[in-house]
Amino acid sequence: MPKLAYLGPEGTFCEAALRIVAPDAERLPCASVTAALDAARSGEADGAVVPLENSVEGAITVTLDELARGRPLLISAEVLLPVEFSLLVRPGTAMPHIKRVYSHPAAITQCRNYLARELPDAVVVAAPSTAAAAQEVSSPGSPYDAAIAPAIAGEHYNLTELGSNIGDRDDTVTRFIRVSPPGPLPEPTGADRTSLVAFLRDDHPGALLEMLNEFAVRGVNLTRIESRPTGDGIGRYFFHFDAEGHVAEARVGDALSGLHRLSDEVRFLGSYPRADRISPELKRGTTGADFAEAAEWLARVRAGRA
Ligand SMILES: O=C(O)C(=O)Cc1ccccc1
């Protein structure tokens, strides 16, 4: 039974995602995304489940930055989890008593309209996770009056739900990933995603366009691109890419080697089945058979047989 670290404590969305991706795994709650990934890196856990992006708020940047640096980890699975937020208080607290609200930054930003409408004067403070906020609010001496967290966290920490489904949109989805130290890749399924990070070799006009071109000319569709600061000064960025397909497929493998040739460093972050099971539509000339036929043709040319 694998042991998987996750952003705890019990009751986070991350735990719900972990239960979907690995129902039988032993769970190791951690205080932060960094701590969960470190547990996977050190061998304290066999892997970790962490949030990567949200359909409303975008990237969970701590995860992007952690995966780009330090000991490499590979993504082996993803989960799309619909997220619904509740306003949770200690029993007996009424709306007018709420002066300080506590929650994970991604939850706070997704409940902006509700907070502006219902609690315009409340101070809103960032917590390490939604369930950490609920746990804190449940302690009698807490300086916080309410937490924004999954309803299940309210049950777990004996809180009362004063508002349910308080997110600005009711179709919000968060994408979580399972990562582990490098090892055999999941087999291609025909509906896969490949994640990677690329660092520019030198800054020049069209540098990003050249990177994108490596995907475009091989018919590889991108599902996410993100620039993140390297930390080495203003204007210095590296890039995260999610692409349709598996590195074992010719067009994806070729695009990655092209990117490798023109980048300072490419860090491969994994090829794994897409949670939505959507297969890419391949343009004529970009299928595996097309690449194989072209390689055979080139071999004939080189052998003087064309
Ligand atoms: O804090 C949690 O419960 C998490 O899993 C992180 C998070 C927070 C808000 C939306 C999605 C994920």
The ligand as an SDF file (V2000), in Angstrom:
LIG
                    3D

 12 12  0  0  0  0  0  0  0  0999 V2000
   -6.7410   23.9450    1.0460 O   0  0  0  0  0  0  0  0  0  0  0  0
   -7.2080   22.9600    0.4320 C   0  0  0  0  0  0  0  0  0  0  0  0
   -8.2150   22.3270    0.7790 O   0  0  0  0  0  0  0  0  0  0  0  0
   -6.5480   22.5450   -0.8050 C   0  0  0  0  0  0  0  0  0  0  0  0
   -6.5750   21.4010   -1.1590 O   0  0  0  0  0  0  0  0  0  0  0  0
   -5.9720   23.6470   -1.6620 C   0  0  0  0  0  0  0  0  0  0  0  0
   -7.0990   24.2890   -2.4100 C   0  0  0  0  0  0  0  0  0  0  0  0
   -7.7380   25.3950   -1.9010 C   0  0  0  0  0  0  0  0  0  0  0  0
   -8.7930   25.9770   -2.6020 C   0  0  0  0  0  0  0  0  0  0  0  0
   -9.2070   25.4310   -3.7890 C   0  0  0  0  0  0  0  0  0  0  0  0
   -8.5830   24.3130   -4.2800 C   0  0  0  0  0  0  0  0  0  0  0  0
   -7.5220   23.7340   -3.6060 C   0  0  0  0  0  0  0  0  0  0  0  0
  1  2  2  0
  2  3  1  0
  2  4  1  0
  4  5  2  0
  4  6  1  0
  6  7  1  0
  7  8  1  0
  7 12  2  0
  8  9  2  0
  9 10  1  0
 10 11  2  0
 11 12  1  0
M  END
$$$$
